[in-house]
Amino acid sequence: MKTRRFVTAGVMAALLAGGAGTAVALGGDTSATTATQHRTGTPAAAAATGATRLDTVQAEAVAAARAAARGPRVVRPYEPVEIGQGARMGLLPQGRQNYVVAWNDYAGAVERAKGLVGDSIRPNSLSGGVNSDGDDVLFTGAFRTHTVPARITVQVGDGAVRDAGMLKLPGDPGWGTYYLDAAGEGPLVESVRVTAYGPDGAELARLAFDPAPAGGR
C-alpha cells in the first residue's frame, strides 16, 4: 500500500555558500613531477604521467561544467511529467510552490490543487516528500532559491549520492520541483539528506529528515 510523508522546509534552513565553488587549476606547482624525474631518471615517462594527469583534470573539469549546465527541465503549467512508478508530476502557476504528484486522475488532482496555496516554503530552502510502496520509494519536493539550482542530490544514510530530476515553469518563477525514483531499493529506514547546488557548485539549500511512519495516500 502506497504511503506518503511530506517534510516541510522548516525542518532545516538554507545553508548559503560563502564563496565560489571548487576551482580546478590546470597549471600549478610542478615540483612533484620534477622530483619524480630526478629520482627515476626517466623524464619522458614522468612527462607522459603528467600529461595523463592533465588529461584527467581536464576531463573532470568538462564533466563538472556539463553537470553545472544541466539545471531544471522547463515545463508548461499543468504539463504531466512521468517521474517513475506510474506517478506524474505537474507544476501550477497558482499559489506558492504549488505542484501535484498523482498516480490516478491527474487532471482532477490539478483542478483541486488550483484552489490550494501550495507549499509556501521559505526563501532559499527545500521541501521533501516520500512516497513508499513496499520496496519502492519515490522522493519528491520543491525548491525555492534565489539562484536556480544546477543540481539537486538525494542521499539516504551513508549510501550513494544520487542526482534528482528537476522541473520548473518558464521564466523566473523562483521555484521548481525535484524527484528521484528509488524503486526496488527497499523500505526507507535511514535518514535522508537533500541538497541543492548552484552552477558554481556552491550549496544553496539543504534539507535533512529521518524516516517515520507515514499516513495513507
N, C-alpha and C positions, 0 to 999 in steps of 0.2 A: 504494500500500500504506500503510495507516494505521500510524503510529508514535506512540509516547507517550514523553514525557520528564517526569519528576517532579522538582520542586525542593523541597527541604525548607526549613522555616522557618529553619534555621540559617544560611542564606545572608546574611540581614540581620536584625538585632534590631529590635524595635519602636521607633518614634520617638514618644514621648509628648509631646503638646502641653503647653505651659506656661501656657496660659490659655484664655480663651473664644475662640470663633470670631469671624469678621468680623461687626461690627455695622453696621447701616445707619441713619444718622441722618436723620430726616425733617425736622428743623428745621435749626439750624446757622447759620453766618455768611451773611448776605445782602449783604455788601459788594460782591461781584462783580455781583449783579443791580442794586444801586443805582447803581454806577458806569456800567453799561450804560445805564440810564435817563437819566442826566445827559448822556452823550455823544450819544445818539441823539435825545433829546427826545421819545421815544415810549414813555412809561411803560406804556401799555396793551399794546403789543407785547411789551415786556420782561416784563410780568406774565404774559402768555399763555405766553411761553417758560418762565418759572419754573414755571407750572402744569403745562406739559408735562413738564418735568424731574421735578417732584414725582410725577406720574402714573407716569413711567418707574421711578423709585426704588421707589415703592410696588409696582408690578408685579413688579419684581425681588425685592423682599422677600417677596412672596407666593409667587413661584416657588421661592425658596430654602427657605421654610418647608415647602412641599409636598414638595420634594426631601428635606428632612431627615426628613420624616414617613414616607418610604417604608419603609425597613427591610427585613429579610428576609421572605419568604413563609414562613408556618408550615405544615409538612407533617407527616403522620403517620410514625411509624417504618416504614421499608421502602417507603414510598409511591414509586412510579416517577414521575419528573417528566421530561418531554421537554425537552431542553436544546439541541436542534439537531443536524443531520447524522445523524439516526437514533439518537442516543445518549440514554440515560435515566440519571438520577442518583437515588440513594436514600441516605438517612441512617439509620444504625443506632444504637440506644441502647447496644449492646455496645461495649466498647473505648473508645478516646480519639480523638475527631475521626475516627470510622470511617464512611466512605461508599464507595459504588461508582459507577463510570461504566461502563455496559455497552451494547454495540451488539447483542449476541446473548445469549440465555439470561440475562435479567435475574434471574430467580428463583434460578438456580444461582449467579450472582455474589453475590447477597445471602447465600445459605446458606454459601458459602465464606468470606465476609467476617465472618460471626459468630464465627469462630474466630481472627480477627486482632485485633491491638491497635490498629490504626488509625494515624493519622499521629503522634500523641503530640508535637505541636508545642509550643513554649514559650509561656508566657502572653504576651499582647499581641504576637502575631506572626501571620504568614501562611505558608501553603504554596502551591505552584503546580504545575500540571501542564499540559503542552502536548501535544495530540493533533493530528497533522497527516496529511493525505492529499492530496498534490499541492498545489493552491492553497487547500485548505480547512484552516483551523486552528480548533481548539476549545480555549479556555483553561478550566481547572477548578482548583479548590483549596479550601482550608479557612481559616477564620479562628478564632482563639482569643483573645478580648479581654474585658476586664472590662466594657466598655461595648458593647452591641450596636451594630454599625455601622449607620448610616443609609444609607451609600453605599459601594460599592467600585468603583474605577475601574481600567481597564487601558489602558496607553499603550504603543505599540510605537514605539521610536525617538522622533522628533520629531512623530509623527503625532497624530491626534485623540485626545483623552481620552474613553474610552467607558465608560458605566455597565454594570457586570456585573449579572446576575441573582443573587439571594441566596436561600438556603434555611436554615431552622433547625427544630429539633424543638420541640414545645410546652414551655412553662415557661421556665426559665432554664438551659439546658444549658451555657452558657458558650462555645459554639462554633457554627459553621454552615459552609455552603459557598457558593461563588460559581462562576459560569460565564459565558462570553462566546463566542457563535458568530461566528467571523470567516470564514465560508465565502466562497470566491471572492476573497479579498484577497491571495492569493499566498503563497509559502513564507515562513516566518519567518526573516528574515536580520538583524534589528536587535534591540537589547536591549529587554527588556520590564520595565515597572515597574507593579506592582500596589499600590494604596494604599487603605486603609480609613479612613473618616471617621466621626466621631461625629455625633449630632444637632445639635450646635452648630457643626459644620464643622471641628472640631479633628481633626488627624491622629492616628489610633490606632495604625497599624502600616503598614509598607512592606516590600515585597519586590522586589528587582531581580535580574535574571539575564540572561545572554547566551544566544543560541540555540546549540545544539550538536547534533551527530548523535544521533539517538535510536534506541533498540533497537526491535525489533518488538513489536507489541502481542500 
